[in-house]
Amino acid sequence: MRDEAELTDLSRSSGQQIPHFLQDVVFHGKFELLKTLTPEENAHCQRGLYFQDGQRHVDYVLTYALKKSSGGRSIRYSTHLLTENAVARSLRRSQHPSSTEKGSLSSQTSTLSNVDLHSPGETFSGQEDQKIFRREEFEGKLRDMGLELEIDEDSKILGVGFVKIHAPWSVLCREAEFMKLKMPTKRVYEVKKSSGVIEKLNLLVSKVLEPLHPHVEEPQPKNIKHLSHTFSREKQHLFDLSDKDSFFDSKTRSSIVYEILKRTKCKAKYSMGITSLLGSGVYTAAYPLHDGDIDEESTGSNDRKLLYEEWANYSVFYKYQPIGLVRKYFGEKIGLYFAWLGLYTQMLIPASLVGVIVFLYGCATVDDNIPSMEICHQKNNITMCPLCDKVCSYWKLSSACGTARASHLFDNPATVFFSIFMALWAAMFMEHWKRRQMRLNYEWDLTGFEDEEEALKDHPRAEYEFQVMQKSLSRDPKKQYKMEKLTCRDRLPAYMTNIVTMLLMIGVTFAIVFGVILYRISTKAALHMSSNPVTRNHVQLTVKTTAAIINLVVILILDEVYGAVARWLTVLEVPKTDKNFEERLIFKTFILKFVNAFTPIIYIAFFRGRLVGRPGNYLYVFESYRMEECTHGGCLMELCIQLSITMLGKQLIQNNLFEIGIPKLKKLIRYIQSKQGTFQEEERQKKLLRYETDHFLERFSGLTPEYMEMIIQFGFVTLFVASFPLAPLFALLNNIIEIRLDAKKFVTELRRPVAARAKDIGIWYNILRGVAKVAVIINAFVISFTSDFIPRMVYQYMYSPDGTMHGFVNHTLSYFNVSNFQDGKEPMDPMQLGYAVEICRYKDYREPPWSTTPYEISKEFWAVLAIRLAFVIIFQNVVMLMNDLVDWLIPDIPKDISLQIHKEKILLVDLFMKEEQVKSINLENSAFAASKHSRNNNNTTAQPHLDSQIHNYQHN
C-alpha cells in the first residue's frame, strides 16, 4: 500500500496520470528489486556506484541544471525514472520477449517520451525548452546505441539532475573491437630473465631497493605476462572471459562510453556530440566516477584508496611511484606523465650532487682566488669612476669585496666543467626516457599502437563542425548540410590575428623589462641621494633584489594572462581535431611563457653592461637615464640573483602554493554555496552518493599546465646552469613535493579523468630536445661573454708576466681623466673620499687619456673578443658531438624488450596457427559426419527398393 501511495503522490506532483499498466510494472518491479537485493548490494547502490538494481555499474555520469515544477518535483523525474527502472525490469523478466511484447514496450516508451516532452503545466522558457528537447533526443540516441540510462532528479544537490550511464557487455565488446583495444588472452608466457652475473646483480639491487617500492600487490608475477591481442568478437574464445565483470576495468568502460558520447549526434540544430552539448549548456558536466572513498573503512580496498595511501601521500616521498596502478586507474596518458616526471626527478639526483660539489669548490677556493684578493686588499688604493651621474661620487674598489667574493662561488673554472656535464646530462636524460618509454609500451601492451589506430578517435571537434556547417549554410541555406572542410583562406583572419597578438604579447614583455630597467636606474640614483649611510652602502643589493621581486610578480601575473590569450588564439584557429588543438595550444603557451620567464634573465646575461659607453660619453635613454652597467664582479652575480628568485618564486608560489590554495579556496566556495539547511559538512558528505560527491570536485583541465611548469623548470636547470649550479638541487627538492602534490590533486581534488591511450609524451619531447640544444648555445655564451673565464685565461696565458693571475684586476681597468666629464654630469661631491680625484678607473679595454688615441678600444679587447667567439664555436661543436655520440651509443629500445617483442610476435603467429588447425579439424570432422549421415540416409532409402525388386523377380 505504501508503494501505491508513493505512485499516487508521484502522479499528483507531476501533474500527469501514470498509465495503469506502468503502475503495475513499477509496483511489481520494485517489490522484486527489494527481494533480490542483498544488504551488501544495497550498500553499493547507496554509495552511488551502481544503478538502483544494485547490479549494473555506473560507467559515466552526465549532469544538467534542473528546473523544478511548482509541485517541487521535476516532470522528467516522473517519466524517465519509471521508464528506465520499470520497463528495463520488465525486459529483464523475459530473455526472448515476443513481438507483441516488444511492440507493446515500444509503444509504452514512445508514449512516455511524448508525455515527457509535452508535460502540461510547465513554465519553461524557450531556451530551457530547447535544452530539454535536445537532452531527450541525445539520450534517445544513446539508448539506440545500446547504453542503459537511469535518471536521478531527486538528489541531495539542489538544482542538479544526474544521468547515470551503464554500458552492457554487448556494447563493450562492440566498441572495444571498433577502438582496437588490446586485451589479454588466455595464453601466458614467461618473460626471459638475464643470465649469470647480470641476474645476480639485478637480484641484489632489487633486495637493496625493496624498502623504496610501494606496497602494491601485482596482479601477476613479474616474470609472467599475458599475450595481448586486439579484441574481436569473433575470437572471444581466445580471451579469458571467466569473469566478464572485471575483463573490462572501470577505466576502459568509461573511455568506451566517452567515445560513444563524443560521436553520438542529434538531428537538433548544431548538436554534434557531448562536447557541443556541454558548450551550449544542455549538460553542465560529464565525468566518470572514482572507484570509492579514500577513507573507506572496508575489508576490500579500492584502487583509489590504494593510490592515496601509497602514492598521494607525503609520508611516502622517498618511495618509487606505483606507475602500473596509476596507468590502470587514470590511463596511459597520465601514467606516462608521472613516469616521465619520476624519471626526470631521479635524473636530477646526480646533477644536484655535481652542482653542490661545484658550489662547494667555489666556497673552498674563494680565499685563494687572486682577483678577489686584489679587490679586497685594503692597500690596493684604486679609485673608481661614479656609477651614476651627479648624485654618485667616486668610490673605492675595495668596497666591492663582498660582491667579488660571492661572484667567485659561481664564476670559477668548475662551472665550465659543470656546463659540459649538464649538456651531457640532458642528452642522457632524453635517451634514458626513450628507453623507459619503450619499456612501458611493452609492459602496457602499446607496442602495436599506431597513429592510424589513434586516428579512429580523432573525431572533428564540435567547434570545427559548427564552423563548417555555418560555411555550408552561408553558401546555400536551402541545401542540406554537407561535410566540407575549412581552407587556409577561411582561417586567414584567425592566422593574422594570431601573429599580431603573439607579437603584441612579446612586445608587452619587452616593455615591462624595459620598465624594470628604468626602475633600477631611477631607484639607484634616488638611494644614492639618501642621507642614511646604511642605505647608500647597500644600494646595489637593494636595487637588484627589489627589481628581481618585481620581475617575479610580473611573470606570475603575465603567465595567467598569456595562458588565457593562447587558448583564445587557438580557439580562433578552429583546429579540426582535439590533438591538433592541444598541439597548437601547447606551442603558443610555451612561446609566450618561455619569453615571459626568460626575457629578464637574457637581458642581464647578454645585454646589460654591453651598451653603456664610457665615462664622458655614456649612452642615455630619454636623454636623462644613463644605461646601467655591471659591478666590478660582473653581471654573473646579478644573473644568479635574478635566476634564483624567479625559479624559487615560481616553484613555491605558482607551482605549489597556487596548486594547494586555489583548489582549497574553490572547494570552500562550493561548500558555502551548496550548504543546505542545518546540515554540517561532514554529515552531508557522508549522505552524498558517489556521483554526487564527485560533482563537487574540480574538472580535469588536461596535462598542459603540469608539463608546462616542468618544461620551464627544465629551462632553468639547463639554460643558465653556468651561473647557478644549485638550480638542479632546488629543482629536485621542488619535484619531490610536486609529485606527491600532483598525485594528491588527481586522487582527491579532481574528477576522475577519462582514460586516454598514448604511446609517448607527444610534442613535449620535441620541446625538451629543443631546449636541451638551445641550452648548449646559451651556456657557451654565458661562459664566454657573461663570466670572466675567458678574460682570466687570456691574461694568464698572454699578458701575465709570471703566468699567474696577479695583476689581472689592474689589467681589466681603464683610465679616465675627470676633466673630460660632460658638463653637468660630474659628481656633486667630488671630495667625498677626502681628497681631489684626477684619474678614476672603469672596467673596459680602452686606451688611456695620455695615448695618441685616447679612450679608443684597445687591442686587448679584440684579442679577448676573438677568443670568446672561438670558445663559443668550439664549446658548441664539441658538446653537440658528444651528445650525438651518446645518442648513437645508447639504443632507443632495450635489448631485452626487443627480444620480448619479437617473442610475442612468434607466439601470436603460433596461437593463430593452432586456431586455424583447430578450425580445419572441426570443419573436416563436421564434413565427415555430414557425409556419413548422408550415406546412411541413402542406404536406408535404397534398401526397401532393392528388396522389392528381388521379391518381384522371385515371384515371376
Secondary structure as GFF3:
##gff-version 3
##sequence-region A 1 956
A	DSSP	alpha_helix	2	14	.	.	.	ID=ss1
A	DSSP	alpha_helix	20	36	.	.	.	ID=ss2
A	DSSP	alpha_helix	39	46	.	.	.	ID=ss3
A	DSSP	beta_strand	60	65	.	.	.	ID=ss4
A	DSSP	alpha_helix	75	82	.	.	.	ID=ss5
A	DSSP	pi_helix	83	87	.	.	.	ID=ss6
A	DSSP	alpha_helix	88	93	.	.	.	ID=ss7
A	DSSP	alpha_helix	99	117	.	.	.	ID=ss8
A	DSSP	alpha_helix	126	144	.	.	.	ID=ss9
A	DSSP	beta_strand	148	152	.	.	.	ID=ss10
A	DSSP	beta_strand	160	166	.	.	.	ID=ss11
A	DSSP	alpha_helix	169	178	.	.	.	ID=ss12
A	DSSP	beta_strand	182	190	.	.	.	ID=ss13
A	DSSP	alpha_helix	197	208	.	.	.	ID=ss14
A	DSSP	three_ten_helix	210	212	.	.	.	ID=ss15
A	DSSP	beta_strand	224	230	.	.	.	ID=ss16
A	DSSP	three_ten_helix	233	238	.	.	.	ID=ss17
A	DSSP	alpha_helix	244	247	.	.	.	ID=ss18
A	DSSP	alpha_helix	250	263	.	.	.	ID=ss19
A	DSSP	alpha_helix	274	279	.	.	.	ID=ss20
A	DSSP	beta_strand	285	287	.	.	.	ID=ss21
A	DSSP	alpha_helix	303	310	.	.	.	ID=ss22
A	DSSP	three_ten_helix	314	316	.	.	.	ID=ss23
A	DSSP	alpha_helix	323	330	.	.	.	ID=ss24
A	DSSP	alpha_helix	332	365	.	.	.	ID=ss25
A	DSSP	three_ten_helix	366	368	.	.	.	ID=ss26
A	DSSP	alpha_helix	370	376	.	.	.	ID=ss27
A	DSSP	beta_strand	383	384	.	.	.	ID=ss28
A	DSSP	beta_strand	395	396	.	.	.	ID=ss29
A	DSSP	three_ten_helix	397	400	.	.	.	ID=ss30
A	DSSP	alpha_helix	401	410	.	.	.	ID=ss31
A	DSSP	alpha_helix	413	443	.	.	.	ID=ss32
A	DSSP	alpha_helix	451	454	.	.	.	ID=ss33
A	DSSP	three_ten_helix	455	457	.	.	.	ID=ss34
A	DSSP	alpha_helix	462	475	.	.	.	ID=ss35
A	DSSP	alpha_helix	488	528	.	.	.	ID=ss36
A	DSSP	alpha_helix	533	537	.	.	.	ID=ss37
A	DSSP	alpha_helix	539	573	.	.	.	ID=ss38
A	DSSP	alpha_helix	578	606	.	.	.	ID=ss39
A	DSSP	beta_strand	613	614	.	.	.	ID=ss40
A	DSSP	beta_strand	617	618	.	.	.	ID=ss41
A	DSSP	beta_strand	620	621	.	.	.	ID=ss42
A	DSSP	beta_strand	625	626	.	.	.	ID=ss43
A	DSSP	alpha_helix	636	649	.	.	.	ID=ss44
A	DSSP	pi_helix	650	657	.	.	.	ID=ss45
A	DSSP	alpha_helix	658	674	.	.	.	ID=ss46
A	DSSP	alpha_helix	681	687	.	.	.	ID=ss47
A	DSSP	alpha_helix	690	695	.	.	.	ID=ss48
A	DSSP	alpha_helix	704	718	.	.	.	ID=ss49
A	DSSP	alpha_helix	727	744	.	.	.	ID=ss50
A	DSSP	pi_helix	745	749	.	.	.	ID=ss51
A	DSSP	alpha_helix	763	781	.	.	.	ID=ss52
A	DSSP	pi_helix	782	786	.	.	.	ID=ss53
A	DSSP	alpha_helix	789	794	.	.	.	ID=ss54
A	DSSP	pi_helix	795	799	.	.	.	ID=ss55
A	DSSP	alpha_helix	808	811	.	.	.	ID=ss56
A	DSSP	beta_strand	813	817	.	.	.	ID=ss57
A	DSSP	three_ten_helix	818	820	.	.	.	ID=ss58
A	DSSP	beta_strand	839	843	.	.	.	ID=ss59
A	DSSP	alpha_helix	859	889	.	.	.	ID=ss60
A	DSSP	alpha_helix	895	955	.	.	.	ID=ss61
###
